[in-house]
Structures are given as C-alpha cells and as structure tokens.
Amino acid sequence: MRKTTLKSIVFIIFLCVGTIPIIAQNTVLEKRISVSLNAMPMEKAIEKIAATAGIHVSYSSDLFSHCSPVTLAAQDQMLLAVLNKLFAPYKKIAYTVHAGQLILFPKKTIIVKEYTIKGTICHETSGSPISYATLQIKGKPKGVVADHNGFFEFTLSELELADSLTASCLGYERRTFGTDTLLAKPEVRIALKEKPLNIESVIVTATKLPKKSKTLGNRNIFTTGSIYLDTHGQQIALYIENKKHLNGYIRKVSYHLSNKGNVEAPFRVRIFDVDTLTNAPGKDILPEILVIQPPQDTNGWFDVNLSEYQIFVPPNGFFVAIQGVFPNDYSFYANDSELVDTGKLRRRSNDDFAPKSIHYGQRINYSGKGGGNTWHYSLSHQWFQMERDNYSVKISAEIGIFSKK
C-alpha cells in the first residue's frame, strides 16, 4: 500500500512540474493591469504596458511605422484583453509569449517575391578582396556583410527593388548602385577605390592654441579584466555622458581590446542615442553599417575614425557599442530593424574557415571605474544594465568641438 502511494505521489509531482511552463505562459497574459495612454506613440505605449505588467518585451521598431498614436484606458483588465484591444485596428501585428517575455512580430499575410544579388567586393586597383565590406540599402539599416574573401549574398524583396544600394568599407570610397544594375548579372564584382588620407595642416606657433577636441568615456589606465564578446549579435555598450553639453560631433571612438581574445576578429561599430523611456541604448545614429577588422598586433586602444559621418553629440549623451560578427555561412547578427546575414562563404575542400576555438571573438577590457554605465545586449534582443558588477568597459569617444563664431 505504501509503495503504490509513493508512486502516485511521484506521478503527481511529475505531472505538476511538466505543466509549470504552460501555466507560466498563461499567467503572463492573465496578469491584470491598469493603464492609461493618451495619444502615445505605439512603441512607447507597448513599453509602458510591458513596464506596468512587469515583463520584458521584444519587437522590431519598424513594426509600428504605420501605427497611429494610441489612446486607451484599461482598469484592472487582463494583459491579453489590453493587447487585443491595442492591436485590433492592425491586422498585421501578432504576439506571443515565450519564456515569460512578450514577443511582437508581423503576420505574414502575403507572399513577396525575393531576388538575390551575389558577388564579390574587391580593391579597384589590385583586385584583392575586401574583407567584411558592406552592401546595404541606402538610408536604411538592412544590409549584408561580405565574408573574409569579400563574397556576399544579399536577398531583397520585390518592394525593395526601387531602392538604391551602397557598397562601403572603412578606408574606401563608397559607391551607390541601382538594384537593376546588380541584378542584371548572375554574379557581380564591385570595385571600391581606396580613399586618400586627408592630413590636417599643422600650424607651429609660440602661443598655446585653444583645445578643439575633448575625450569622453572611460580612459582609465588600470585594467581589471576583460569581457568575452561572442560572435552572434552580442553587444557591449558604454554610456557616455555629455555633462558639459558640448556642441560638436563624434570624431573618433576607441575600444581597449585584450590580446587574450582574437584581436583580428571583425566587429561592428554602433553608436546609439538614449531611449528616454528606459535610459537604454535607443536608435542607431551611425548612418552606415560599419564593420572593421583590427590588425593582428593590436593590443590596447584601437581607434575608429568617424569624422566623415558628422554625428552630432546628443545633449543627453550617447552609447558607443561593440558588436560581434561571425565569419561563417549564413551567420546572423542583430540589427535595429531585422536580422541581417553575413556573406555566404564559398568553401574549399582544404579550408572550411571554421573557427578553431570557441573563443573566436574579441575580448574588451574593463576597469572598476564608473560601474553601472555598461550595458549588454543578448540573444534575447534586450538591453540590460550590468548594475551588479562595479566595472566599466574601456570605451571612449573623441568629440570635435565646433568653434564659436
């Protein structure tokens, strides 16, 4: 009798444990909330509802590009009812709950024809491939990063055929094409011309000139440790305050790279403004997908010149981030609007270019100064502040100050 009872208890426990995930998911949508929205943009409305419900939300910002401001009042209603009411006018927005997180996504109601452009980006004179050059839709965040052989494949929808495409790489002059030009051939060859270096003239004088630039961020001489940056879209960002309300532009950003990682691994440079609702990284204000590859002997500060982009310094500060890029077939990294694929690698029988170690990516150094200003972007597509760790990643920005007339 005791043996049978024990089996029954074990079975009941197993049954309860097995149903926990389902119950947990239902519980999220059954949460009762009270919220009042008055002519609020859809994106901010979603963030407020999520904050009120005490949950995280993941979505693509362009999902709400055609949504009108929201006016809605709910008093002690289930989250499910509030969301259904919110999205009732928009038949193309769907949602689900996964691992306690609300995920919004577009409903695929129509089949859109797609076109693929493939080819190589190379040096105009020597013909050598340009590793990690980019091809993107002009003025939009969607783009593709070529592999280490300069090869890429870029898929466009029929709706994007009217857009222009821009090929670019740091140190080269960018080129713009019509999509019809590139689609005319089964495989294209895009040649980029090396950009001449403009060296500023130096005036020798006995008097001390006023400072025309200022460096912000963490330039601490001490290094406490380093953070491994994986290669699947993970980002590490440092919030850089603009306490003195400098009037200028971001001339250069610098990353303190550790030689304990792979300093040759490519990474993407990201510059974000501050999301006024969450204080997290917001909109990407670097107008181009910029992927760079440091030289092998890099150890310490690595500088990236951004002066050509003339990015004005936001009055409330900004974020400088480093994002991993994986150099293998159909790898993905996160973007503002969607996932963007790297160029497909053409394999050889004796070289599959597979990373020899799991520690393929960069390691960025940090110090114990200014804990709380470091933010992390994970595969869950969420920024979170590393509050519990009293350290700050060693990232800085040089600001070119506009002279007063």
C-alpha positions in Angstrom: 0.0 0.0 0.0 2.8 2.4 0.9 4.6 1.5 -2.4 1.5 2.4 -4.5 1.0 5.7 -2.6 4.7 6.7 -3.2 4.3 6.0 -7.0 1.2 8.1 -7.0 2.9 11.0 -5.3 5.9 10.8 -7.7 3.4 10.8 -10.7 1.5 13.8 -9.3 4.8 15.7 -8.8 6.0 14.9 -12.3 2.6 16.0 -13.8 2.8 19.3 -11.9 6.4 20.0 -13.0 5.5 19.2 -16.6 2.7 21.7 -16.6 4.6 24.6 -15.0 5.8 26.1 -18.3 2.3 26.1 -19.8 0.8 27.6 -16.7 3.6 30.2 -16.5 2.9 31.4 -20.1 -0.8 31.6 -19.5 -0.2 33.5 -16.2 1.7 36.3 -18.1 -1.3 37.1 -20.3 -3.7 36.7 -17.4 -1.9 39.4 -15.4 -4.3 42.2 -14.6 -3.1 45.7 -15.2 -4.4 49.3 -15.1 -3.0 51.7 -17.7 -3.9 55.0 -19.3 -2.5 56.0 -22.7 -3.2 59.4 -24.2 -2.1 60.0 -27.8 1.0 58.0 -27.2 3.2 56.5 -30.0 2.7 52.8 -30.3 6.3 52.0 -29.4 6.1 53.9 -26.2 2.6 52.5 -25.5 4.0 49.0 -25.7 6.9 49.8 -23.4 4.5 51.3 -20.8 2.2 48.3 -20.9 5.1 46.0 -20.5 6.6 48.0 -17.6 3.2 48.1 -15.9 2.9 44.3 -16.3 6.4 43.8 -15.1 7.6 41.9 -18.2 10.2 42.3 -20.9 9.1 42.9 -24.5 10.9 42.2 -27.7 10.0 43.7 -31.1 11.3 45.3 -34.3 10.8 49.1 -34.2 9.7 49.3 -37.8 6.7 47.1 -36.9 4.9 50.2 -35.8 5.9 52.5 -38.7 2.3 52.8 -39.9 0.6 52.9 -36.5 -1.3 56.0 -35.2 -0.8 57.4 -31.7 -2.7 55.3 -29.1 -5.4 56.4 -26.8 -6.5 53.7 -24.5 -7.7 53.2 -20.9 -7.8 49.9 -19.0 -8.7 49.4 -15.4 -7.9 46.1 -13.8 -8.0 44.2 -17.1 -6.1 41.1 -18.2 -3.0 41.8 -20.3 -4.5 39.6 -23.0 -7.6 41.9 -23.3 -5.5 45.0 -23.3 -3.2 43.7 -26.1 -6.2 42.5 -28.2 -7.8 45.9 -27.9 -4.5 47.7 -28.7 -3.8 45.7 -31.9 -7.4 45.4 -33.1 -7.0 48.1 -35.8 -3.8 46.5 -37.1 -4.3 43.0 -38.6 -0.6 42.6 -39.4 0.7 42.7 -35.8 0.8 39.4 -33.9 2.2 38.5 -30.5 3.2 35.5 -28.4 4.7 34.8 -25.0 8.0 32.8 -24.7 9.9 32.3 -21.5 7.9 34.9 -19.8 8.7 37.5 -22.5 6.2 39.2 -24.8 7.3 38.9 -28.4 5.7 41.0 -31.1 6.1 40.2 -34.8 4.5 40.9 -38.2 1.9 38.5 -39.6 2.9 37.1 -43.0 -0.3 37.5 -44.9 1.2 37.9 -48.4 3.9 36.2 -50.4 6.5 38.7 -51.5 8.9 37.7 -54.4 12.5 37.8 -53.5 15.7 38.5 -55.5 19.2 37.6 -54.6 22.3 39.5 -55.6 25.6 37.8 -55.1 29.2 38.7 -55.9 32.5 40.0 -54.6 33.7 43.3 -53.2 37.3 44.0 -54.1 40.0 46.6 -54.4 39.7 48.6 -57.6 43.4 48.5 -58.5 44.8 45.2 -57.1 41.6 43.2 -57.4 42.2 41.7 -54.0 39.0 41.0 -51.9 38.0 43.5 -49.3 37.1 41.5 -46.1 33.9 42.5 -44.3 32.9 45.3 -46.7 29.2 46.0 -46.6 26.3 46.3 -49.1 23.2 47.9 -47.7 20.0 49.7 -48.8 20.8 53.4 -48.9 19.3 55.2 -45.9 18.1 52.0 -44.3 19.6 49.6 -41.7 19.2 46.5 -43.8 22.4 45.3 -45.3 24.9 42.4 -45.7 28.5 42.0 -44.6 30.9 40.2 -47.0 33.0 37.3 -45.7 36.8 37.4 -45.4 37.0 36.7 -49.2 34.8 39.7 -50.0 32.0 37.4 -51.1 28.3 38.2 -50.3 24.8 37.2 -51.0 22.0 39.8 -50.4 18.3 39.0 -50.7 15.9 41.8 -51.5 12.1 41.8 -51.6 10.2 43.0 -54.6 9.2 46.1 -52.6 12.9 47.0 -52.2 13.9 46.9 -55.9 13.2 50.6 -56.2 15.9 51.4 -53.5 19.5 52.2 -54.2 22.3 50.1 -52.7 25.5 51.4 -51.2 28.8 49.4 -51.0 31.3 50.7 -48.4 34.2 49.8 -46.2 36.3 51.9 -43.8 39.2 53.4 -45.8 37.4 53.2 -49.2 35.1 55.5 -51.1 31.5 54.3 -51.0 29.7 53.5 -54.3 26.0 53.6 -54.9 24.1 51.4 -57.4 20.6 50.8 -58.7 19.4 47.3 -57.9 18.6 46.7 -61.6 22.4 47.2 -62.3 23.4 44.5 -59.9 20.6 42.1 -60.7 21.5 42.1 -64.4 24.4 39.7 -63.9 24.4 36.3 -62.2 27.4 37.3 -60.2 28.7 40.9 -59.7 32.1 42.3 -59.0 32.0 45.6 -57.0 35.3 47.5 -57.0 36.0 50.1 -54.4 38.6 52.9 -54.7 40.9 53.4 -51.7 40.2 56.7 -50.0 43.1 59.2 -49.8 44.1 60.2 -46.3 43.5 63.9 -45.6 46.1 65.0 -43.2 45.3 68.2 -41.3 47.8 71.0 -41.7 49.8 71.9 -38.6 50.5 75.4 -37.5 53.6 76.0 -35.4 53.2 78.9 -33.1 54.6 80.1 -29.8 51.2 80.7 -28.2 49.0 77.9 -26.8 46.1 77.1 -29.1 42.6 76.5 -27.6 41.6 72.9 -27.3 39.4 71.9 -30.3 38.5 68.4 -29.0 37.6 66.6 -25.8 37.8 62.9 -25.0 34.8 61.4 -23.0 34.2 57.9 -21.7 36.4 55.5 -19.8 40.2 56.1 -20.4 41.2 54.6 -17.1 44.9 53.5 -17.2 44.1 50.4 -15.0 42.6 47.2 -16.4 40.7 44.9 -14.0 39.7 42.3 -16.5 38.0 41.6 -19.9 34.6 40.6 -21.2 34.4 38.0 -24.0 32.3 39.2 -26.9 30.7 36.3 -28.6 30.0 36.4 -32.4 26.2 36.0 -32.6 25.0 39.6 -32.3 26.1 40.2 -28.7 26.8 43.8 -27.9 28.6 45.6 -25.1 27.9 49.3 -24.8 29.2 52.2 -22.6 27.0 55.2 -21.8 29.0 58.3 -22.4 27.6 61.4 -20.6 27.6 64.8 -22.1 27.7 66.7 -18.8 29.1 69.9 -20.2 26.6 69.9 -23.1 29.4 70.0 -25.7 28.4 71.4 -29.1 30.3 69.2 -31.5 30.5 65.9 -33.4 31.9 62.4 -32.7 35.3 62.5 -34.4 36.6 59.1 -33.2 35.7 56.2 -31.0 38.2 53.9 -29.3 38.0 50.4 -27.9 40.5 48.9 -25.4 40.9 45.3 -26.8 42.5 42.5 -24.9 45.1 40.2 -26.6 43.5 37.4 -24.7 40.8 37.4 -27.3 41.1 37.2 -31.1 42.1 40.8 -31.9 41.8 40.0 -35.6 38.1 39.2 -35.3 35.9 41.7 -37.1 33.3 43.7 -35.1 30.7 46.2 -35.9 30.8 49.8 -34.5 27.5 51.0 -33.1 26.5 54.5 -31.9 23.2 54.8 -30.1 21.2 57.7 -28.7 19.5 57.3 -25.3 16.0 55.9 -25.1 14.2 58.4 -23.0 11.8 55.8 -21.6 14.3 53.2 -20.5 17.6 55.1 -20.5 19.0 52.1 -22.5 20.6 52.4 -26.0 18.0 53.6 -28.4 18.2 54.5 -32.1 21.4 53.8 -34.0 22.7 57.2 -35.1 25.6 55.9 -37.2 24.1 56.1 -40.7 26.1 53.2 -42.1 26.7 49.5 -41.3 30.4 49.8 -40.3 32.4 46.5 -39.8 36.1 46.7 -39.1 38.9 44.2 -38.6 41.8 45.2 -36.4 45.4 44.2 -37.3 47.0 41.2 -35.7 49.3 43.1 -33.5 46.5 45.1 -31.8 46.9 45.2 -28.0 45.2 48.0 -26.2 43.4 51.0 -27.7 42.1 50.6 -31.2 40.7 53.8 -32.8 38.0 54.1 -35.4 37.7 57.5 -37.2 34.1 58.6 -37.7 34.7 62.2 -38.6 33.3 61.8 -42.1 29.8 60.9 -40.7 29.5 64.2 -38.8 27.4 62.6 -36.0 26.3 65.4 -33.7 26.7 64.8 -30.0 23.3 64.4 -28.3 22.8 66.8 -25.4 21.8 63.9 -23.0 24.8 61.7 -24.0 25.1 58.6 -26.2 26.2 55.0 -26.2 29.2 53.5 -28.0 28.9 49.8 -28.6 31.0 46.9 -30.0 29.1 44.1 -31.7 30.4 40.7 -32.7 30.3 39.4 -36.3 30.6 35.7 -37.1 32.6 35.0 -40.3 30.9 31.8 -41.4 28.0 30.7 -43.6 24.6 32.3 -43.0 25.5 33.6 -39.6 23.4 36.4 -38.2 23.7 39.5 -36.1 21.0 41.7 -34.7 20.1 44.9 -36.3 17.7 47.8 -35.4 15.0 46.5 -37.7 15.7 42.9 -38.5 18.3 40.1 -38.7 20.9 40.7 -41.3 23.1 37.9 -42.8 26.8 37.9 -43.4 28.0 36.9 -46.9 28.0 33.2 -47.7 31.4 31.8 -47.7 32.5 29.7 -50.7 34.1 26.7 -49.2 37.2 25.0 -50.5 38.0 21.3 -49.9 41.0 22.1 -47.8 39.8 25.1 -46.0 36.3 25.4 -44.4 37.3 28.5 -42.5 35.7 27.1 -39.3 36.8 28.9 -36.1 39.4 26.7 -34.4 38.2 27.8 -31.0 35.0 28.8 -29.3 36.8 32.0 -28.3 36.8 33.4 -31.8 35.6 36.8 -30.8 37.1 39.9 -29.2 37.7 40.5 -25.5 37.2 44.1 -24.4 38.9 45.3 -21.3 37.1 46.9 -18.3 38.1 48.7 -15.2 36.5 49.3 -11.8 35.6 52.9 -12.6 32.0 54.1 -13.2 30.1 50.9 -12.6 26.5 50.9 -14.0 27.3 52.6 -17.3 28.0 49.3 -19.0 25.1 47.8 -20.9 24.8 44.3 -22.5 22.7 43.2 -25.5 22.0 39.5 -25.5 20.3 37.0 -27.9 17.0 37.7 -26.3 17.2 41.1 -28.1 17.1 43.0 -24.8 19.4 45.7 -23.4 20.1 45.4 -19.7 22.3 47.4 -17.4 25.1 45.5 -15.7 24.3 47.1 -12.3 25.6 44.3 -10.0 29.1 44.5 -11.5 31.0 47.5 -10.4 33.0 47.9 -13.6 33.0 50.0 -16.8 34.2 48.8 -20.2 37.1 50.8 -21.6 35.5 52.6 -24.5 35.9 56.3 -25.3 34.9 58.9 -27.8 36.8 62.0 -29.0 34.5 64.9 -29.6 35.4 67.6 -32.2 34.1 70.9 -30.7 32.6 73.4 -33.1 34.3 76.8 -32.7 32.1 79.6 -31.5 31.6 82.5 -34.0 
